Amino acid sequence: MATFSSKQYSWCDLSIAFGGRIIEGITSLEYTEKKEKDYLYGRGCKPHSIVSGNRSFEGKVTVWQSELEAMTRDSTNKDILSLEFDIVVTYQPNDGGQIVTDILKNVQFQEVKKALNQGDKNMLVELPILFTDVKRQQ
């Protein structure tokens, strides 16, 4: 009989590192792996199978403006859109549950957009990302 833990991870259990350091000023992380899939039609009007194609990987990180400025300062020609790096995502529960680490490979930022609204106490910058693979449970 298989046993499993139904422990749920929370934001407090998460560490995100890239550029050689754990990022303190990160408020959101999202990453998605997709695989092209479509129906294979032939005789009749129902599909005979499902066929698949390429995989793609995308997501976004949201960081404090100060984190963005630090990345910009340390990047070549002050251009974070030319950076390429891995993101190490570690889920480590405080109660001793299973540690899970995912590695996003060859990450690049797609866009940088700064915005502030009246009443904001700090600037959060959402950075869309593309990457070439996700190594799960490393």
ChimeraX commands (.cxc) that place a marker at each C-alpha (Angstrom):
marker #1 position 0.00,0.00,0.00 radius 0.5
marker #1 position 1.41,3.37,-1.03 radius 0.5
marker #1 position 1.59,6.13,1.52 radius 0.5
marker #1 position 1.75,9.81,0.79 radius 0.5
marker #1 position 1.71,13.06,2.65 radius 0.5
marker #1 position -1.04,15.54,1.93 radius 0.5
marker #1 position 1.10,18.38,3.33 radius 0.5
marker #1 position 0.40,21.61,1.50 radius 0.5
marker #1 position 3.17,24.12,0.90 radius 0.5
marker #1 position 2.71,27.80,1.65 radius 0.5
marker #1 position 4.50,30.96,0.58 radius 0.5
marker #1 position 6.43,30.79,3.86 radius 0.5
marker #1 position 7.95,27.46,2.74 radius 0.5
marker #1 position 9.34,28.90,-0.50 radius 0.5
marker #1 position 12.87,30.05,-1.36 radius 0.5
marker #1 position 13.69,31.40,-4.81 radius 0.5
marker #1 position 17.27,31.92,-5.95 radius 0.5
marker #1 position 18.84,33.24,-9.11 radius 0.5
marker #1 position 21.93,35.19,-9.96 radius 0.5
marker #1 position 23.75,33.44,-7.14 radius 0.5
marker #1 position 21.50,34.57,-4.29 radius 0.5
marker #1 position 18.16,34.00,-2.59 radius 0.5
marker #1 position 15.79,36.77,-3.66 radius 0.5
marker #1 position 14.27,38.48,-0.62 radius 0.5
marker #1 position 12.22,41.04,-2.54 radius 0.5
marker #1 position 10.06,38.62,-4.50 radius 0.5
marker #1 position 6.30,38.63,-3.99 radius 0.5
marker #1 position 5.06,36.27,-6.69 radius 0.5
marker #1 position 6.26,33.38,-8.84 radius 0.5
marker #1 position 4.42,31.52,-11.56 radius 0.5
marker #1 position 5.76,28.96,-14.03 radius 0.5
marker #1 position 4.02,26.84,-16.62 radius 0.5
marker #1 position 5.02,23.92,-18.82 radius 0.5
marker #1 position 2.88,23.36,-21.90 radius 0.5
marker #1 position 2.77,20.64,-24.53 radius 0.5
marker #1 position 1.01,21.14,-27.85 radius 0.5
marker #1 position -1.79,18.60,-28.21 radius 0.5
marker #1 position -4.46,18.14,-30.83 radius 0.5
marker #1 position -6.91,15.56,-32.09 radius 0.5
marker #1 position -5.99,13.19,-34.92 radius 0.5
marker #1 position -8.96,12.94,-37.25 radius 0.5
marker #1 position -9.50,10.34,-39.94 radius 0.5
marker #1 position -12.53,8.37,-41.06 radius 0.5
marker #1 position -15.69,9.49,-39.28 radius 0.5
marker #1 position -16.33,12.56,-37.15 radius 0.5
marker #1 position -14.68,11.50,-33.89 radius 0.5
marker #1 position -10.96,11.77,-33.23 radius 0.5
marker #1 position -8.94,8.57,-33.45 radius 0.5
marker #1 position -6.20,9.70,-31.10 radius 0.5
marker #1 position -4.50,12.68,-29.54 radius 0.5
marker #1 position -1.18,13.73,-31.02 radius 0.5
marker #1 position 1.41,15.94,-29.38 radius 0.5
marker #1 position 4.13,18.33,-30.43 radius 0.5
marker #1 position 6.50,20.84,-28.93 radius 0.5
marker #1 position 6.81,21.82,-25.29 radius 0.5
marker #1 position 7.05,25.43,-24.14 radius 0.5
marker #1 position 7.85,27.06,-20.82 radius 0.5
marker #1 position 6.80,30.45,-19.51 radius 0.5
marker #1 position 5.95,32.29,-16.33 radius 0.5
marker #1 position 6.47,35.49,-14.39 radius 0.5
marker #1 position 8.12,36.78,-11.26 radius 0.5
marker #1 position 7.09,39.86,-9.33 radius 0.5
marker #1 position 9.84,41.68,-7.45 radius 0.5
marker #1 position 10.36,44.88,-5.52 radius 0.5
marker #1 position 11.72,47.76,-7.57 radius 0.5
marker #1 position 14.92,47.60,-5.48 radius 0.5
marker #1 position 15.49,44.00,-6.67 radius 0.5
marker #1 position 14.98,45.11,-10.28 radius 0.5
marker #1 position 17.44,47.97,-9.81 radius 0.5
marker #1 position 20.03,45.59,-8.29 radius 0.5
marker #1 position 19.65,43.17,-11.23 radius 0.5
marker #1 position 19.92,46.09,-13.68 radius 0.5
marker #1 position 23.02,47.48,-11.94 radius 0.5
marker #1 position 24.76,44.07,-12.08 radius 0.5
marker #1 position 23.79,43.16,-15.67 radius 0.5
marker #1 position 25.95,43.79,-18.72 radius 0.5
marker #1 position 25.15,47.19,-20.25 radius 0.5
marker #1 position 22.45,47.62,-17.56 radius 0.5
marker #1 position 20.15,45.44,-19.72 radius 0.5
marker #1 position 18.28,42.73,-17.81 radius 0.5
marker #1 position 16.55,41.63,-21.03 radius 0.5
marker #1 position 19.91,40.19,-22.15 radius 0.5
marker #1 position 20.42,38.12,-18.98 radius 0.5
marker #1 position 20.19,34.31,-19.00 radius 0.5
marker #1 position 20.18,32.35,-15.75 radius 0.5
marker #1 position 18.58,29.43,-13.88 radius 0.5
marker #1 position 15.96,29.93,-11.18 radius 0.5
marker #1 position 16.07,27.49,-8.27 radius 0.5
marker #1 position 12.71,27.12,-6.54 radius 0.5
marker #1 position 12.76,25.25,-3.22 radius 0.5
marker #1 position 9.67,24.29,-1.22 radius 0.5
marker #1 position 10.91,23.48,2.31 radius 0.5
marker #1 position 8.18,23.04,4.92 radius 0.5
marker #1 position 9.05,24.08,8.47 radius 0.5
marker #1 position 7.45,20.93,9.90 radius 0.5
marker #1 position 10.00,18.58,8.31 radius 0.5
marker #1 position 7.92,17.50,5.30 radius 0.5
marker #1 position 9.39,16.65,1.89 radius 0.5
marker #1 position 11.71,19.25,0.39 radius 0.5
marker #1 position 10.96,19.81,-3.30 radius 0.5
marker #1 position 13.30,21.71,-5.64 radius 0.5
marker #1 position 12.44,22.71,-9.20 radius 0.5
marker #1 position 15.04,24.30,-11.48 radius 0.5
marker #1 position 13.96,26.54,-14.33 radius 0.5
marker #1 position 16.68,26.36,-16.99 radius 0.5
marker #1 position 17.99,29.17,-19.20 radius 0.5
marker #1 position 15.54,31.80,-17.98 radius 0.5
marker #1 position 15.26,35.12,-19.79 radius 0.5
marker #1 position 13.08,38.12,-19.02 radius 0.5
marker #1 position 10.71,39.11,-21.83 radius 0.5
marker #1 position 9.71,42.59,-20.72 radius 0.5
marker #1 position 10.26,45.20,-18.03 radius 0.5
marker #1 position 7.41,47.53,-17.14 radius 0.5
marker #1 position 7.50,49.96,-14.21 radius 0.5
marker #1 position 4.31,51.47,-12.81 radius 0.5
marker #1 position 3.26,53.24,-9.63 radius 0.5
marker #1 position -0.15,54.44,-8.55 radius 0.5
marker #1 position -1.12,57.13,-6.09 radius 0.5
marker #1 position -1.13,55.65,-2.61 radius 0.5
marker #1 position 1.31,52.83,-3.39 radius 0.5
marker #1 position 3.82,52.24,-0.60 radius 0.5
marker #1 position 6.33,50.48,-2.85 radius 0.5
marker #1 position 6.73,49.50,-6.49 radius 0.5
marker #1 position 6.19,45.90,-7.54 radius 0.5
marker #1 position 7.51,44.95,-10.98 radius 0.5
marker #1 position 6.08,41.97,-12.84 radius 0.5
marker #1 position 8.67,40.35,-15.12 radius 0.5
marker #1 position 7.37,37.82,-17.68 radius 0.5
marker #1 position 9.86,35.00,-18.30 radius 0.5
marker #1 position 10.61,32.32,-20.87 radius 0.5
marker #1 position 12.79,29.31,-20.13 radius 0.5
marker #1 position 13.85,26.11,-21.89 radius 0.5
marker #1 position 13.08,23.39,-19.34 radius 0.5
marker #1 position 11.96,22.70,-15.80 radius 0.5
marker #1 position 13.84,20.04,-13.86 radius 0.5
marker #1 position 11.30,18.86,-11.28 radius 0.5
marker #1 position 12.10,17.42,-7.86 radius 0.5
marker #1 position 15.87,17.81,-8.10 radius 0.5
marker link #1:1,2 radius 0.2
marker link #1:2,3 radius 0.2
marker link #1:3,4 radius 0.2
marker link #1:4,5 radius 0.2
marker link #1:5,6 radius 0.2
marker link #1:6,7 radius 0.2
marker link #1:7,8 radius 0.2
marker link #1:8,9 radius 0.2
marker link #1:9,10 radius 0.2
marker link #1:10,11 radius 0.2
marker link #1:11,12 radius 0.2
marker link #1:12,13 radius 0.2
marker link #1:13,14 radius 0.2
marker link #1:14,15 radius 0.2
marker link #1:15,16 radius 0.2
marker link #1:16,17 radius 0.2
marker link #1:17,18 radius 0.2
marker link #1:18,19 radius 0.2
marker link #1:19,20 radius 0.2
marker link #1:20,21 radius 0.2
marker link #1:21,22 radius 0.2
marker link #1:22,23 radius 0.2
marker link #1:23,24 radius 0.2
marker link #1:24,25 radius 0.2
marker link #1:25,26 radius 0.2
marker link #1:26,27 radius 0.2
marker link #1:27,28 radius 0.2
marker link #1:28,29 radius 0.2
marker link #1:29,30 radius 0.2
marker link #1:30,31 radius 0.2
marker link #1:31,32 radius 0.2
marker link #1:32,33 radius 0.2
marker link #1:33,34 radius 0.2
marker link #1:34,35 radius 0.2
marker link #1:35,36 radius 0.2
marker link #1:36,37 radius 0.2
marker link #1:37,38 radius 0.2
marker link #1:38,39 radius 0.2
marker link #1:39,40 radius 0.2
marker link #1:40,41 radius 0.2
marker link #1:41,42 radius 0.2
marker link #1:42,43 radius 0.2
marker link #1:43,44 radius 0.2
marker link #1:44,45 radius 0.2
marker link #1:45,46 radius 0.2
marker link #1:46,47 radius 0.2
marker link #1:47,48 radius 0.2
marker link #1:48,49 radius 0.2
marker link #1:49,50 radius 0.2
marker link #1:50,51 radius 0.2
marker link #1:51,52 radius 0.2
marker link #1:52,53 radius 0.2
marker link #1:53,54 radius 0.2
marker link #1:54,55 radius 0.2
marker link #1:55,56 radius 0.2
marker link #1:56,57 radius 0.2
marker link #1:57,58 radius 0.2
marker link #1:58,59 radius 0.2
marker link #1:59,60 radius 0.2
marker link #1:60,61 radius 0.2
marker link #1:61,62 radius 0.2
marker link #1:62,63 radius 0.2
marker link #1:63,64 radius 0.2
marker link #1:64,65 radius 0.2
marker link #1:65,66 radius 0.2
marker link #1:66,67 radius 0.2
marker link #1:67,68 radius 0.2
marker link #1:68,69 radius 0.2
marker link #1:69,70 radius 0.2
marker link #1:70,71 radius 0.2
marker link #1:71,72 radius 0.2
marker link #1:72,73 radius 0.2
marker link #1:73,74 radius 0.2
marker link #1:74,75 radius 0.2
marker link #1:75,76 radius 0.2
marker link #1:76,77 radius 0.2
marker link #1:77,78 radius 0.2
marker link #1:78,79 radius 0.2
marker link #1:79,80 radius 0.2
marker link #1:80,81 radius 0.2
marker link #1:81,82 radius 0.2
marker link #1:82,83 radius 0.2
marker link #1:83,84 radius 0.2
marker link #1:84,85 radius 0.2
marker link #1:85,86 radius 0.2
marker link #1:86,87 radius 0.2
marker link #1:87,88 radius 0.2
marker link #1:88,89 radius 0.2
marker link #1:89,90 radius 0.2
marker link #1:90,91 radius 0.2
marker link #1:91,92 radius 0.2
marker link #1:92,93 radius 0.2
marker link #1:93,94 radius 0.2
marker link #1:94,95 radius 0.2
marker link #1:95,96 radius 0.2
marker link #1:96,97 radius 0.2
marker link #1:97,98 radius 0.2
marker link #1:98,99 radius 0.2
marker link #1:99,100 radius 0.2
marker link #1:100,101 radius 0.2
marker link #1:101,102 radius 0.2
marker link #1:102,103 radius 0.2
marker link #1:103,104 radius 0.2
marker link #1:104,105 radius 0.2
marker link #1:105,106 radius 0.2
marker link #1:106,107 radius 0.2
marker link #1:107,108 radius 0.2
marker link #1:108,109 radius 0.2
marker link #1:109,110 radius 0.2
marker link #1:110,111 radius 0.2
marker link #1:111,112 radius 0.2
marker link #1:112,113 radius 0.2
marker link #1:113,114 radius 0.2
marker link #1:114,115 radius 0.2
marker link #1:115,116 radius 0.2
marker link #1:116,117 radius 0.2
marker link #1:117,118 radius 0.2
marker link #1:118,119 radius 0.2
marker link #1:119,120 radius 0.2
marker link #1:120,121 radius 0.2
marker link #1:121,122 radius 0.2
marker link #1:122,123 radius 0.2
marker link #1:123,124 radius 0.2
marker link #1:124,125 radius 0.2
marker link #1:125,126 radius 0.2
marker link #1:126,127 radius 0.2
marker link #1:127,128 radius 0.2
marker link #1:128,129 radius 0.2
marker link #1:129,130 radius 0.2
marker link #1:130,131 radius 0.2
marker link #1:131,132 radius 0.2
marker link #1:132,133 radius 0.2
marker link #1:133,134 radius 0.2
marker link #1:134,135 radius 0.2
marker link #1:135,136 radius 0.2
marker link #1:136,137 radius 0.2
marker link #1:137,138 radius 0.2
view
